[in-house]
Amino acid sequence: MKKFLVLISIVSIALGSCRENKTETKEVVREVKVEKEAPEKREGILERTAKKVDNKVNDKIDEKINEIDD
């Protein structure tokens, strides 16, 4: 009798552990377009210095042109 009960318990454990767990999941994929604002253009030290030098050179050129015109 004990052998029979042990056999039944082993079979029930074996059959019970072979079951598949049915879990249904849904994957939802959303595509979202994100518009980024253009970042402000930052000038480096070279660009700022070049602008200052360019302005000074232009002023000198204008002075020379005015001297020639006079």
Secondary structure, DSSP 8 states (H G I E B T S, - for coil): -HHHHHHHHHHHHHHHHT--------------------------HHHHHHHHHHHHHHHHHHHHHHHHH-
